[in-house]
Every structure is written in structure tokens, then in C-alpha cells.
């Protein structure tokens, strides 16, 4: 069964659905969850050139911290071991694939889409790219609101 599960999170409601599925599977199987949170490269460095851009970087840092903390709290509540990854890539699909390879994942969990509008009617670009390049099993979770 699954021992290592990778899931992406950005703190959105859609991502939280995928995270919930990953945590539920991990709880059932005793797997470790590896949460992947991709942030703009400026956020990892923590600074920007202009005052306006610095304000935006600070906001993105705070959002990333909240997202990470929410996942850690939820995992602790479920009794699931979790490790967070903040890869240098700014491409979410590449980051998920890379982390899955590094941690030798058994499963990657992604939402079916994060887009809205007409593009949102199709499989999102992240699950599409991951599905063609994933080094392990892939679970695409329906994140549409009921």
C-alpha cells in the first residue's frame, strides 16, 4: 500500500480538497505525506527591488506560511506524519514531479483543476502535465464544489 504520498497545496479551497484526500489515504495506510508548496522565487529570497513589490512579496510569504501551517495542523489532527517542501521551481507540475522522484513517492494527489471559466471545464494544466510525467501512481481528485 502507499507509504509516501505527495500532494500540492496553495491554501485554496480546491487544494484543501486534494490535501484532505491525501491525508485520509495516509491515515488509512500509515503513509507519510509530503506537502509541496510552490511560491514565487522572490518569496524564497524574501525581498524585492521596490517598496510596492516588497509589500506583495511579504503578502505571498504570509500566505505561504498560513498554507503550510494549515496543512501541518490538519495532519497533526489526523495523526499523519507530514513533511513540507518548497522547491525552487515556479512550475507546480514540475515541482510535484521532482519531489515525487526525490522522496520515491508511491502516490501523487492533485486536484482536477484550479482554473475558473471556460478553461476550468477541461482537465487543468497541472494534473494534465503530472499525468504524463508522474513517476508513480496518480490520484486526480474532483475539487469541484458540490
Secondary structure per residue as TSV (DSSP state, phi and psi in degrees):
chain	resnum	aa	ss	phi	psi
A	1	X	-	360.0	-178.9
A	2	X	-	-70.1	133.5
A	3	X	S	-117.8	-27.0
A	4	X	E	-135.0	117.6
A	5	X	E	-119.8	131.7
A	6	X	E	-108.7	134.0
A	7	X	E	-141.2	140.1
A	8	X	E	-90.1	147.3
A	9	X	-	-145.6	140.4
A	10	X	-	-131.1	8.6
A	11	X	S	86.7	-4.8
A	12	X	S	-75.3	162.2
A	13	X	H	-60.4	-39.3
A	14	X	H	-63.7	-42.8
A	15	X	H	-65.2	-34.8
A	16	X	H	-63.6	-30.3
A	17	X	H	-65.6	-46.3
A	18	X	H	-64.4	-41.5
A	19	X	H	-61.5	-42.1
A	20	X	H	-59.8	-41.1
A	21	X	H	-65.5	-43.4
A	22	X	H	-62.4	-43.0
A	23	X	H	-67.1	-38.9
A	24	X	H	-63.2	-43.8
A	25	X	H	-64.1	-41.3
A	26	X	H	-64.0	-38.7
A	27	X	H	-64.3	-39.8
A	28	X	H	-69.7	-34.5
A	29	X	H	-106.2	-8.7
A	30	X	T	77.9	17.1
A	31	X	-	-74.3	158.7
A	32	X	E	-93.5	136.4
A	33	X	E	-99.2	133.6
A	34	X	E	-111.2	106.5
A	35	X	E	-84.1	133.6
A	36	X	E	-114.8	121.6
A	37	X	-	-124.3	112.7
A	38	X	-	-93.9	128.1
A	39	X	-	-126.1	159.1
A	40	X	-	-57.5	140.5
A	41	X	H	-53.3	-32.3
A	42	X	H	-61.6	-31.1
A	43	X	H	-69.2	-38.7
A	44	X	H	-67.7	-28.5
A	45	X	H	-86.8	-25.8
A	46	X	T	81.7	13.5
A	47	X	-	-152.0	164.3
A	48	X	-	-144.3	171.4
A	49	X	S	-72.7	-42.0
A	50	X	S	-108.5	162.4
A	51	X	H	-64.9	-41.6
A	52	X	H	-63.8	-45.0
A	53	X	H	-65.8	-36.0
A	54	X	H	-63.0	-38.3
A	55	X	H	-60.2	-43.7
A	56	X	H	-66.0	-41.7
A	57	X	H	-61.2	-43.5
A	58	X	H	-61.5	-42.9
A	59	X	H	-62.1	-41.1
A	60	X	H	-67.0	-37.6
A	61	X	H	-62.4	-44.1
A	62	X	H	-64.1	-40.6
A	63	X	H	-64.5	-41.4
A	64	X	H	-64.6	-41.2
A	65	X	H	-63.3	-42.1
A	66	X	H	-63.6	-43.9
A	67	X	H	-61.5	-45.6
A	68	X	H	-62.0	-45.5
A	69	X	H	-64.2	-40.7
A	70	X	H	-60.0	-43.6
A	71	X	H	-65.3	-43.8
A	72	X	H	-63.1	-41.6
A	73	X	H	-66.0	-44.5
A	74	X	H	-63.4	-41.9
A	75	X	H	-64.2	-42.4
A	76	X	H	-63.2	-41.2
A	77	X	H	-61.3	-34.9
A	78	X	H	-87.2	-7.8
A	79	X	T	75.2	31.2
A	80	X	-	-110.7	136.5
A	81	X	-	-77.4	132.3
A	82	X	E	-136.1	143.0
A	83	X	E	-125.3	138.9
A	84	X	E	-101.7	144.7
A	85	X	E	-129.6	136.7
A	86	X	-	-126.7	75.9
A	87	X	-	-64.6	155.2
A	88	X	S	-69.9	-17.6
A	89	X	-	-68.5	142.7
A	90	X	S	-99.2	6.5
A	91	X	-	-101.3	116.4
A	92	X	H	-61.0	-45.6
A	93	X	H	-61.2	-46.0
A	94	X	H	-61.2	-39.6
A	95	X	H	-64.0	-44.7
A	96	X	H	-61.8	-44.8
A	97	X	H	-63.9	-44.3
A	98	X	H	-62.4	-47.4
A	99	X	H	-63.6	-41.4
A	100	X	H	-58.4	-39.9
A	101	X	H	-68.2	-45.3
A	102	X	H	-63.7	-41.9
A	103	X	T	-92.6	3.7
A	104	X	T	55.1	54.2
A	105	X	-	-66.0	148.3
A	106	X	S	-91.1	-25.7
A	107	X	E	-152.2	138.9
A	108	X	E	-115.2	133.3
A	109	X	E	-113.9	125.7
A	110	X	E	-135.0	156.9
A	111	X	E	-78.3	157.2
A	112	X	S	-70.5	-27.3
A	113	X	-	-171.1	155.1
A	114	X	-	-122.8	-1.5
A	115	X	-	-86.6	159.7
A	116	X	-	-116.5	174.4
A	117	X	T	75.1	-158.8
A	118	X	G	-60.8	-41.5
A	119	X	G	-61.3	-30.1
A	120	X	G	-67.6	-12.0
A	121	X	G	-76.1	-18.3
A	122	X	S	-103.8	165.9
A	123	X	-	-60.0	130.1
A	124	X	-	-61.7	162.2
A	125	X	H	-66.9	-35.0
A	126	X	H	-65.9	-55.6
A	127	X	H	-62.4	-31.6
A	128	X	H	-64.5	-48.8
A	129	X	H	-66.4	-42.1
A	130	X	H	-63.1	-40.3
A	131	X	H	-63.0	-27.7
A	132	X	H	-89.7	-11.9
A	133	X	H	-132.3	3.9
A	134	X	-	-69.1	133.8
A	135	X	S	-83.3	4.4
A	136	X	S	-151.1	-170.7
A	137	X	E	-63.0	152.8
A	138	X	E	-132.6	131.8
A	139	X	E	-113.6	117.9
A	140	X	E	-100.6	114.2
A	141	X	E	-93.1	135.9
A	142	X	-	-73.1	112.7
A	143	X	-	-103.9	10.2
A	144	X	-	-66.8	137.1
A	145	X	-	-65.3	143.3
A	146	X	-	-80.4	360.0
